[in-house]
Amino acid sequence: MTHNNLLRTLMGVLLTLAALFGLTACDGVAAPGELGENQQLLTTCPADLKINRIVHWDGTGSGRSPEIDEERLDIIEQLARETAVCGGHLTVTGYSSSSGATVTIYDGRLALPGATDNARLRRVPEAVETIMSEISSSYEQALASLPAGGSDISGMWRLAAEQQAQLGAGYQLRYVNLTDGLDNIGVALTPGLTPEQAIELADQVNVPDLTGAEVTIAGLGRVAGDPVSSSVAESLVAFYDRLCERTGAASCLAVTDWR
């Protein structure tokens, strides 16, 4: 092959690659690796809205162990990534016996700079790493500072509603409560409670208006030591499902394990 022919061949390859790259960028074909995953995640962001991601971490002893803590940190990392991709506000708060017994673990606005979506998305890993470094270094001391004596799980929903009202209509509330679901202050979630009785009990609890929110209560029945019985777990799921339905949330998920 002559020198000129070789140059023409190389130029043809380069033009082909450029065309393929253009199709990838324009047609929405995901890039490989983490960038591609974040491109896909971007498609789940609410249109014309930022995310108000609130995570409430039940710090009472029944649901605390090194393993459970690590699981919750993994969940929070996923949520931090989602918030960084979509843009918005992330709050992680520990709580225990009342809506006044809380401690802020992380609170910050996430608006990554960049002229294009891909430019912003390339900054996501570093932003998430910084957030998780702050949370990982402070959560144990923060949760240890909380008073014992039960957890006001349903009372925390009211705090989520108040924060959403403060941020305003430009944000969609995506609320997660990481809890074993037990020791809910003022609510007798006894071991013998049936799912039907749990629903009746949930109808007696005051709930805030969470219209349009996505609500997840995760870790129900997940305790340190021996697991709770399947019947207790079913009753907890029924109780929190019903509570969530009554808030008017757009979606409700009450689960034993993270989705």
C-alpha positions in Angstrom: 0.0 0.0 0.0 1.3 3.4 -1.0 1.8 6.2 1.5 -1.1 8.1 0.1 -3.4 5.1 0.1 -2.4 4.4 3.7 -3.3 8.0 4.7 -6.6 7.7 2.9 -7.4 4.4 4.7 -6.5 6.0 8.1 -8.7 9.0 7.3 -11.6 6.7 6.4 -11.2 4.8 9.7 -11.2 8.1 11.6 -14.2 9.4 9.8 -16.1 6.2 10.5 -15.2 6.3 14.2 -16.3 10.0 14.3 -19.6 9.1 12.7 -20.1 6.2 15.1 -19.4 8.5 18.0 -21.8 11.0 16.7 -24.5 8.4 16.5 -23.8 7.3 20.0 -24.0 10.8 21.3 -27.1 11.8 19.4 -29.1 8.5 19.5 -28.7 8.0 23.2 -26.7 4.8 23.0 -25.0 4.4 26.4 -21.3 4.7 26.8 -19.5 1.7 28.4 -18.7 1.5 32.1 -19.8 3.9 34.8 -20.5 6.7 32.4 -22.9 4.5 30.5 -24.6 3.5 33.8 -25.0 7.1 34.7 -26.4 8.0 31.3 -29.1 5.3 31.9 -29.7 6.7 35.3 -30.2 10.2 33.9 -33.2 8.9 31.9 -35.0 8.2 35.3 -34.7 11.8 36.5 -37.9 13.7 36.8 -38.5 16.1 33.9 -38.0 19.8 34.7 -37.5 19.0 38.4 -34.6 18.5 40.7 -34.5 15.8 43.3 -35.0 16.4 47.0 -33.5 13.2 48.3 -34.1 12.7 52.0 -32.7 9.7 53.8 -33.7 9.1 57.5 -31.4 6.6 59.3 -33.0 4.9 62.3 -30.2 4.9 64.9 -31.8 2.8 67.6 -30.0 -0.3 68.8 -32.4 -2.9 67.5 -31.5 -2.2 63.9 -27.8 -1.5 64.3 -24.9 -3.9 63.6 -21.7 -3.5 61.5 -23.3 -5.6 58.7 -26.5 -3.5 58.7 -24.6 -0.3 58.8 -22.5 -1.3 55.8 -25.7 -2.2 53.9 -27.2 1.2 54.7 -24.0 2.9 53.6 -24.2 1.1 50.3 -27.8 2.2 49.9 -26.9 5.8 50.6 -24.1 5.7 48.1 -26.6 4.6 45.4 -28.9 7.4 46.4 -26.1 10.0 46.4 -25.1 8.9 42.9 -28.7 9.3 41.7 -28.9 12.7 43.2 -25.6 13.8 41.7 -26.8 12.5 38.3 -30.2 14.2 38.4 -29.1 17.3 40.4 -30.8 18.4 43.6 -30.4 18.2 47.3 -29.3 15.3 49.5 -30.0 15.1 53.2 -29.0 12.2 55.5 -30.3 12.4 59.0 -30.1 10.0 61.9 -33.0 9.8 64.3 -34.3 8.0 67.3 -37.0 8.6 69.9 -38.7 11.7 68.5 -38.7 14.0 65.5 -36.6 16.3 67.7 -34.1 13.6 68.4 -32.2 13.9 65.1 -28.6 14.6 64.0 -27.6 15.7 60.5 -25.0 13.3 58.9 -24.9 15.1 55.5 -26.8 18.0 53.9 -25.8 19.5 50.6 -26.9 20.7 47.2 -25.6 18.8 44.2 -25.4 20.8 41.0 -22.3 19.5 39.1 -20.9 21.9 36.5 -20.6 21.0 32.9 -21.6 22.3 29.5 -23.1 19.0 28.5 -24.8 16.0 30.3 -21.7 13.9 29.7 -19.4 16.6 31.1 -21.5 16.6 34.3 -21.8 12.9 34.5 -18.0 12.5 34.4 -17.8 14.5 37.6 -20.3 12.2 39.4 -17.8 9.5 40.7 -15.6 12.1 42.4 -18.6 13.9 43.9 -20.1 10.7 45.3 -16.7 9.6 46.7 -16.4 13.0 48.5 -19.9 12.7 50.0 -19.4 9.1 51.1 -16.1 9.9 52.7 -17.8 12.6 54.8 -20.7 10.3 55.7 -18.5 7.2 56.5 -16.3 9.3 58.8 -19.1 10.8 60.8 -22.2 8.5 61.0 -21.1 6.3 63.9 -20.5 9.3 66.2 -23.6 11.0 65.0 -25.9 8.0 65.6 -24.2 7.3 69.0 -25.2 10.8 70.1 -28.9 10.0 69.8 -31.1 9.2 72.8 -32.3 5.7 73.3 -35.9 4.6 74.0 -37.5 3.8 70.7 -37.8 5.4 67.3 -40.4 7.8 66.1 -40.5 6.4 62.6 -43.8 7.8 61.3 -43.0 11.2 63.0 -40.0 11.6 60.7 -42.3 11.6 57.7 -43.5 15.0 58.9 -40.0 16.4 58.9 -39.6 15.2 55.3 -42.8 17.0 54.3 -41.6 20.2 56.0 -38.3 20.1 54.2 -40.0 19.6 50.9 -42.2 22.6 51.6 -39.1 24.7 52.2 -37.5 23.7 48.9 -40.6 24.3 46.9 -42.3 23.1 43.7 -39.1 22.8 41.7 -38.1 19.6 43.5 -39.6 16.1 43.6 -39.3 14.5 47.1 -37.7 11.1 47.0 -37.9 9.9 50.6 -36.2 6.9 52.1 -36.4 5.7 55.7 -33.9 3.0 56.7 -35.4 1.3 59.7 -36.2 -2.1 61.1 -39.8 -0.7 61.6 -39.9 -1.6 65.3 -40.3 0.5 68.4 -42.4 3.2 66.7 -43.2 5.7 69.4 -46.9 5.8 70.2 -47.7 2.8 68.0 -48.1 -0.7 69.4 -46.5 -2.9 66.8 -46.7 -6.0 68.9 -45.3 -9.4 67.8 -48.8 -11.0 67.4 -50.2 -8.2 65.2 -51.7 -9.5 62.0 -51.4 -7.7 58.7 -55.1 -6.8 58.9 -54.7 -5.4 62.4 -51.6 -3.5 61.3 -53.6 -1.8 58.5 -56.3 -0.8 61.0 -53.6 0.6 63.3 -52.0 2.6 60.4 -55.4 4.2 59.8 -55.2 5.8 63.3 -51.8 7.5 62.8 -51.6 11.1 61.6 -49.6 11.4 58.4 -48.4 14.4 56.4 -49.2 15.2 52.8 -46.5 13.7 50.6 -48.4 14.2 47.3 -46.1 13.4 44.3 -43.4 11.9 46.4 -41.6 8.6 46.0 -41.4 6.9 49.4 -39.4 3.8 50.4 -39.3 2.2 53.8 -36.5 -0.3 53.7 -35.1 -2.8 56.2 -38.3 -3.8 57.9 -37.7 -6.6 60.4 -34.0 -6.4 59.7 -32.6 -6.5 63.2 -29.3 -7.2 64.9 -29.2 -10.8 66.1 -31.9 -13.3 65.2 -34.3 -12.2 62.5 -37.9 -11.5 63.2 -40.5 -14.1 62.1 -42.0 -13.8 58.7 -45.4 -13.0 60.2 -43.9 -10.0 62.0 -42.2 -8.8 58.8 -45.5 -9.1 56.9 -47.3 -7.0 59.5 -44.6 -4.4 59.4 -44.8 -4.2 55.6 -48.6 -3.9 55.7 -48.5 -1.2 58.4 -46.0 1.0 56.5 -47.6 0.4 53.1 -50.9 1.7 54.5 -49.2 4.7 56.2 -47.6 5.6 52.9 -50.8 5.2 50.9 -52.5 7.7 53.2 -49.9 10.4 52.5 -50.9 10.6 48.9 -47.4 9.7 47.7 -47.0 8.9 44.0 -45.3 5.6 44.8 -44.9 3.6 48.0 -42.5 0.7 48.7 -42.2 -0.9 52.1 -39.7 -3.8 52.0 -37.5 -6.0 54.2 -34.6 -5.7 51.8 -33.4 -2.9 49.6 -34.8 -3.1 46.1 
